[in-house]
Amino acid sequence: MIVDWGQVIDAGCRVPPGVPLEDLLADLEEMLTSPVLAVRDGTAYPVLATWVERGVLDTELEELGNRLAARLGDPRPQARSFAVLALAEVVGRVAVTAGPLVPTGVVRAWLTATIAWYTSEGDLRAWDDDSGWLHAPAHGADALGIFALSPRLTAADVGRIAQALLDRLLDPATPLFADGEDARIAQALYGLCCRDDVDRDAVDGWFALVEARVTAGARGSVRTPAWLSNTVRALQMLYVLVDSRAAVTLVGTPVLCSSADAVRAAVLRSLAPWWPPLRP
């Protein structure tokens, strides 16, 4: 390490003087891949996130985002999972900052890389006894939720995000979630449902597959498979979020979900095969 990062944390993440920014950034990016949880999650990520949010790295965002997106193919699971968490910070900063910090085409390329990783990620453990939190399903959902709130992206992009989140829930290979992953997927889904360019037809289209899969799963299993349990809990949380009006913009302003009625109806239709009393 080129600086004492513990001192940087203690100083409120102030940028150390006298060290080139590119050297500091290279150190943080390498630490973000560490197998030691305290290094990547307790030091590298909070410093990097703080600097992104404060605008310290505005001139570096495009190259930083490109490197983080490329790291989604890293062989180390913790490197992939924390790369997407850091990439979400970059996407959020680009979305709320006036001026073309990063071209829209580049943001869309990051989204494509994130979706490809999220729907194919093979290590879906929340926790590893040696390296701590991995949490790819949750981190990926957080990142896709940030993408979904970006005004840079279109309704077509939002549809791709919705499909990726639902694919993760419905994948038979997805293990039983036990650490809030389903709630974080629900939060991402709710955020995209709150966009002004999302209408009832889009919502109905997204949830038609969910309804069909829940119907087949409820009828075809002696016991509830993990993916179905995850999906039911995510949909329940989504309904709660719709009723609580809990969505916020990237700058923390509460927003109303203009598609709330459509989302509630779609959730009820999707849950009814699993819980018949919900049928009209």
C-alpha positions in Angstrom: 0.0 0.0 0.0 1.3 3.5 -0.9 -0.5 5.2 2.0 -1.9 4.3 5.4 -5.5 3.8 4.4 -6.6 3.4 8.0 -5.5 7.0 8.5 -7.4 8.0 5.4 -10.6 6.5 6.8 -10.0 8.2 10.2 -9.6 11.5 8.4 -13.0 11.2 6.8 -11.7 9.9 3.6 -9.7 13.0 2.8 -7.5 12.6 -0.3 -3.8 12.1 0.9 -1.7 15.0 -0.3 1.4 14.5 -2.4 0.4 11.3 -4.0 -0.7 11.1 -7.7 -4.4 10.3 -7.9 -3.9 7.6 -10.4 -1.6 5.8 -7.9 -4.1 6.1 -5.1 -6.8 4.8 -7.4 -4.7 1.8 -8.6 -4.1 0.9 -4.9 -7.8 1.1 -4.1 -8.8 -1.0 -7.1 -6.4 -3.7 -6.1 -7.6 -3.7 -2.5 -11.1 -4.0 -3.8 -10.2 -7.6 -4.9 -8.6 -8.6 -1.6 -9.7 -11.9 0.0 -9.7 -10.0 3.3 -13.1 -8.5 4.0 -11.7 -5.7 6.1 -9.5 -4.6 3.3 -12.1 -4.6 0.4 -15.3 -3.9 2.3 -14.0 -1.9 5.3 -11.5 0.2 3.5 -11.3 0.1 -0.3 -15.0 0.3 -1.0 -16.0 3.1 1.4 -13.0 5.3 0.3 -13.7 4.7 -3.3 -17.4 5.3 -2.9 -16.8 8.5 -1.0 -14.4 9.9 -3.5 -16.8 9.1 -6.4 -19.7 10.8 -4.6 -17.6 13.9 -3.8 -16.5 14.3 -7.3 -12.9 13.6 -6.6 -12.7 11.1 -9.5 -14.9 12.9 -12.0 -12.1 13.1 -14.5 -11.4 9.4 -14.1 -14.9 8.0 -14.2 -15.0 6.6 -17.7 -11.7 4.7 -17.4 -12.5 3.6 -13.8 -15.9 2.3 -15.0 -14.4 0.5 -17.9 -11.9 -1.3 -15.6 -14.6 -2.2 -13.1 -16.8 -3.6 -15.9 -13.9 -5.6 -17.2 -13.3 -7.0 -13.8 -16.7 -8.7 -13.9 -14.9 -11.5 -15.7 -12.2 -11.9 -13.0 -11.8 -15.5 -11.7 -12.1 -14.4 -8.1 -15.7 -14.2 -6.9 -15.0 -11.4 -4.4 -13.4 -9.3 -7.1 -16.4 -9.6 -9.4 -18.9 -8.9 -6.6 -17.2 -5.8 -5.3 -16.4 -4.6 -8.8 -20.1 -4.3 -9.5 -20.7 -2.5 -6.2 -18.1 0.1 -7.1 -19.4 0.3 -10.7 -22.8 1.2 -9.2 -21.2 4.2 -7.5 -19.8 5.4 -10.8 -23.1 5.0 -12.6 -24.9 6.9 -9.9 -22.4 9.8 -10.0 -22.7 10.0 -13.8 -26.5 10.0 -13.5 -26.8 12.9 -11.1 -24.0 15.1 -12.5 -24.6 17.8 -15.1 -22.5 17.5 -18.2 -21.2 14.5 -20.2 -18.9 13.0 -17.7 -19.3 9.7 -19.5 -21.0 9.1 -22.9 -24.4 7.4 -22.7 -23.1 4.6 -25.0 -20.4 3.8 -22.5 -23.0 3.6 -19.6 -25.0 1.3 -21.8 -22.0 -0.9 -22.4 -21.5 -1.1 -18.6 -25.1 -2.2 -18.3 -24.6 -4.9 -20.9 -21.6 -6.2 -19.1 -23.4 -6.1 -15.7 -26.4 -8.0 -17.1 -24.2 -10.6 -18.7 -22.4 -11.2 -15.5 -25.5 -11.1 -13.2 -27.4 -13.7 -15.2 -24.5 -16.0 -15.6 -22.6 -15.6 -12.2 -21.9 -19.1 -10.8 -21.0 -18.2 -7.3 -24.2 -17.1 -5.6 -23.1 -17.6 -2.0 -23.8 -14.7 0.3 -20.9 -15.5 2.7 -17.6 -17.4 2.6 -16.0 -18.4 5.9 -12.6 -17.4 4.7 -13.3 -14.1 2.8 -16.6 -13.0 4.2 -19.3 -11.3 2.2 -19.5 -12.2 -1.5 -23.3 -11.5 -2.0 -23.3 -11.3 -5.8 -27.1 -11.5 -6.1 -27.6 -8.6 -3.8 -24.7 -6.5 -5.1 -25.8 -7.1 -8.7 -29.4 -6.1 -7.8 -28.1 -2.9 -6.1 -26.1 -2.0 -9.2 -29.0 -2.8 -11.6 -31.3 -0.7 -9.4 -28.9 2.3 -9.9 -28.8 1.7 -13.6 -32.6 1.6 -13.6 -32.8 5.1 -12.0 -30.4 6.7 -14.5 -32.0 9.2 -16.9 -29.3 8.3 -19.4 -31.1 5.0 -20.2 -34.3 4.4 -22.1 -37.4 2.3 -21.5 -35.8 -0.5 -23.6 -32.8 -0.5 -21.3 -35.1 -0.7 -18.3 -36.8 -3.7 -19.9 -33.5 -5.5 -20.1 -32.8 -4.7 -16.4 -36.2 -6.1 -15.4 -35.6 -9.2 -17.4 -32.2 -9.7 -15.8 -33.6 -9.3 -12.2 -36.4 -11.7 -12.9 -34.1 -14.2 -14.6 -32.0 -14.3 -11.5 -35.0 -15.0 -9.3 -36.5 -17.6 -11.6 -33.3 -19.5 -12.4 -33.6 -23.1 -10.9 -29.9 -22.9 -10.1 -30.3 -20.0 -7.7 -30.0 -21.1 -4.1 -32.3 -20.2 -1.3 -31.7 -16.7 -0.3 -31.1 -16.1 3.4 -29.5 -12.7 3.6 -31.9 -10.2 2.1 -31.1 -10.8 -1.5 -34.8 -11.2 -2.4 -35.6 -7.8 -0.8 -32.8 -6.1 -2.7 -34.0 -7.5 -6.0 -37.5 -6.2 -5.1 -36.0 -2.8 -4.4 -34.4 -2.7 -7.8 -37.6 -3.8 -9.5 -39.6 -1.2 -7.6 -37.1 1.6 -8.6 -37.5 0.8 -12.3 -41.3 0.5 -12.0 -41.2 4.1 -10.7 -39.8 5.5 -14.0 -42.0 7.8 -16.0 -41.4 5.8 -19.1 -42.7 2.5 -17.7 -46.4 1.9 -18.3 -48.9 -0.9 -17.6 -48.1 -2.8 -20.8 -44.4 -3.0 -19.8 -45.2 -4.1 -16.3 -47.7 -6.8 -17.5 -45.1 -8.0 -20.0 -42.4 -8.4 -17.3 -44.6 -10.3 -15.0 -46.4 -12.6 -17.5 -43.4 -15.0 -17.4 -43.3 -14.8 -13.6 -46.9 -15.8 -13.4 -46.4 -18.7 -15.8 -43.3 -20.0 -13.9 -44.9 -19.7 -10.5 -47.9 -21.6 -11.8 -45.7 -24.4 -13.1 -43.6 -24.4 -10.0 -46.5 -24.5 -7.6 -48.1 -27.4 -9.4 -45.0 -29.4 -10.2 -43.2 -29.6 -6.9 -43.8 -31.7 -3.8 -41.8 -29.1 -1.8 -41.3 -25.5 -2.6 -38.1 -25.1 -4.7 -35.6 -22.5 -3.7 -36.2 -20.3 -6.7 -39.9 -20.2 -6.0 -39.4 -19.3 -2.4 -37.1 -16.5 -3.4 -39.6 -15.3 -6.0 -42.5 -15.3 -3.6 -40.6 -13.3 -1.0 -39.3 -10.8 -3.5 -42.8 -10.2 -4.9 -44.2 -9.8 -1.3 -41.5 -7.2 -0.6 -42.3 -5.5 -4.0 -45.9 -5.2 -2.9 -44.9 -3.7 0.4 -42.7 -1.2 -1.4 -45.5 -0.1 -3.7 -47.8 0.4 -0.8 -45.2 2.3 1.3 -44.1 4.6 -1.6 -40.6 3.8 -0.6 -38.7 4.6 -3.8 -36.3 7.5 -3.9 -34.3 9.1 -6.7 -30.5 9.0 -6.9 -30.3 12.2 -4.8 -32.7 10.9 -2.1 -35.9 12.6 -3.2 -39.0 10.4 -2.6 -41.0 9.6 -5.7 -44.4 8.1 -6.3 -44.8 5.0 -8.5 -47.0 6.0 -11.4 -47.4 2.3 -12.2 -48.4 1.3 -8.7 -51.8 -0.1 -9.6 -50.3 -2.2 -12.5 -47.5 -3.5 -10.2 -49.9 -4.5 -7.5 -52.2 -6.3 -9.9 -49.2 -8.1 -11.6 -47.8 -9.2 -8.2 -51.2 -10.6 -7.1 -51.6 -12.5 -10.4 -48.1 -13.9 -10.0 -48.6 -15.0 -6.4 -52.1 -16.4 -6.8 -51.0 -19.8 -8.2 -48.8 -20.2 -5.1 -51.4 -18.8 -2.7 -54.9 -19.5 -4.1 -56.8 -17.1 -1.8 -55.3 -14.2 -3.7 -57.2 -15.2 -6.8 -60.0 -12.8 -7.7 
